[in-house]
Amino acid sequence: MKKFIYLISCLALLGVSCSKDNYDEPQETFRGKFIDKQTGEPFQTAIGNTGIRIRMMEYSWSDNPQPYDFYVKQDGTFQNTKIFAGEYGITPSGAFVPLEEERLKIRGTVEKVYEVEPLLRVEWVGEPVVNSDGTVDVKVKVTRGTDNPDYQQPLAEAWLFVSETNYVGDFSYSPNYSTRIASGAIESVEFDKVYTIRTGQPGGYNPDGPFTPLPNYERKWFLRFGARTTMQFDGTNRYNYTTVKEITAHAR
C-alpha cells in the first residue's frame, strides 16, 4: 500500500523525477611500483601516512580539483582499481628526492614504474642472530641514497623495529622489544659503516645494556630496520627501510 501511495504521489508531481541518479562506479586501474634508481631494488617503505603517498588531481573537469590520495604497500608496489577514467596530475611523495607532477590519462589499466633516489639506503649485513638470552643481534649499514646536497640532512632517528606480524615498521611494532637510536647515539652513527644492534631497548640504545629479552616461548618474530633524516615531507619525517626479516625465538 505504501509503495502504491508513493508511486501516485510521484506521478502527481510534474517535473520531479522519482528515480535516483545512477553513476557508473570507478573501474579504472592505476598500478605499479617504486624502485631504487641506483640499485633497481624495490623501494622499502611504511604503510599509511608515513610511507609513500600518491596524490591524484583529476583535471578532466576542473583546474582546481580536490586531491585524491592513496598509499603504497611496504614493498613499494601499489594498485588502485577504483579510479574514474580521466586525466590526472599525479605526484608521489615519500622518503626520496621529490618528483614533479606528471599528467597521465587513466583508462583501463595504466602501469607506472617510479625510479626514485632514496634519502637513505638502509641495508642488512648478514642474517639476524638469536642469542641464548632471548635477545637478537642484527648488523646494518646506512648510506646516502642521493648525491643531491639539498637532500643530505643529518640523521634524526633510527629503529630496530620488532613485531609479531610481518607488517612491521614505525606504524606497527612492539614497544618492549624494539630498539630506538636517537639523541647522542644517532649523532655518533657514521654513514657506510656496519653496526651491530640488539633488540630490547626502546628507550634509547646503549650497547652496554640492559636489554629486554623476547618472551620465553617459541614463536616467530619479524624485524625491520629503519632510519630517517631531519628532512620533512608534508610535515612528516619519513623512514627509509630494510626488507623484513623473520626469526624464530625458542623457549629458554
Secondary structure, DSSP 8 states (H G I E B T S, - for coil): -HHHHHHHHHHHSTT---S--------EEEEEEEEETTT--B----SSTTS-EEEEEE-SS-SS---EEEE--TTSEEEEEEE-SEEEEEEEESSBS----EEEEE-SEEEEEEEE-BSEEEEE-S--EE-TTS-EEEEEEEEES---GGG---EEEEEEEEESSS--BTTB--TTT-EEE-HHHHHT--TT-EEEEES-BTT---TT-------SS-EEEEEEEEEEES--BTTB---EE---EEEEE---
